[in-house]
Amino acid sequence: MDLKLDPLTGDLDLSGNEIKLNSSNVESVEQHWRIRMQAVRGDWFLDLRVGIPYYEEVLVKNPNTAALRSIFHEASLQTPGIREITAFSLDLSADRVLSVAIEGQTEELEDFSFEYEEMILSQQGAAV
């Protein structure tokens, strides 16, 4: 079991003035997946190769959506607890909202469906 994080802030869920644990394996896998979707390559000092290459591939003018699909699909497959992905979609809208959705099966043979959405800004902090 993992400590439960607030999905909006990423902080520990301390509602009710107590530390909570994820209630299921699927909830833990989803939390790992969300963390992986937000991890920026080069930010973790112990291994600069870990993470999504946001600065090189995502936060650029006219990003290559085929490359983004490959990057996010591979990151999803590498998430601890995910056995297989049966459905994958990625969309980068004109107003720079990145949406990733996956369906599949955990290593415990439980079905899941996860969605991640994030406003993507340029490296200078404004929408491209």
N, C-alpha and C positions, 0 to 999 in steps of 0.2 A: 504494500500500500504506500502511496505517496501522499505528502502533505498537499492539501487542496489549495490551489491558487485561484484568485478572483480572475475570471476570464477577460474582464475589461481592463483591469489595472496591472495584472501580473503579480500583485502582492499576495501574501498569505491571506487566506480567507479567515478572518478573525471575528466574523459575525457571531453575536452571542457571547463575546469575550472569551472565546476558546479556540484553540487550534483544531482544525478539522482535517480529516483524512478523506481521500477520494473514496466514494462508496462502492465502486466497482472497477474491474479490470479495464473495461471500455473507457471509463472516465479517466483513468490514469493514462491510457494510450492516447486519448484525445489531448490531454494536457501536454504530453511529450511532443505530439505532433504540432500543436500550436506554438510551443517554444521553438521547435525546429523551423517553423514558417517565419518566425520573427528574428531568428539568429542571423546576424550580419557577419559575412566572412571577414575574418581578420580582427574581430572584436574580442575573442577569447584568447587571453594571453598564453594559455597552456598549449594551444594548437591553432595557429592562425589560419589553417586550411578549413576549419569547421565553419559551417554556415552557408547562407545563400549569398551569391555574389551581387548584392544589391547595387553597390557603386559601379560595378563593371557592366552589368546586364539589365538591371531594372530601372535605376535612376538615370536613365539616358533618354535623349530625345528619340522618339520612334523605336522603342525596344522591339527586338525580334521575338514575336510571340511564340514561334516554334521553339526557339531556344529556351524561352521561359517555361514552356510546357515541360520540356525535357528536364530542366533544372529542378522545378518544383515536384515533378513526378519522382525523380530520383531521390530527392530529399525525403519525400513521403515514404518511399520504399525502405529507406535507411532508418526510419523511426523505430526505436525499440518497441516491440510488441505487435507490429504490423506484419502479418504473414503474407497477405496478398492484397492487391488493389484490383477490384473488378470494374470500377468506373472512376474516371478522372476528368475533371473539367477545369479550365483556367480561362478567365476573361479579364482583360484590361480595358475598361470602358474609356470613352473619349474624355470623361472628366477625371481620369486617372484613379479609378477605384479598382484595385486588384481583388478578384474573387477566385478562390481555389476551393473546389469541393471534391471529396473522394468518398468512395464506398469500398468496402472490402471485408476482410476477415482478420481477426487478431490471431496471435499464436495460440490462444486458448479456444480457437474455433468459434468465436463470437462475431456476429455480423455488426458492422458499424457504418455510420454515415456522418462525416465531419465536414464543416464548412468554415472557411476563414475569409475575412474581408478586411481590407486595409486601404486607406487613402495613401497613394504613393506620391510623394513630392520629389522635386528635383534635388540635386545635391546642395543647391543654394537655398532650399526651403520653400520654394514656390512651385505650384503645379506646372508641369511642362506641357 
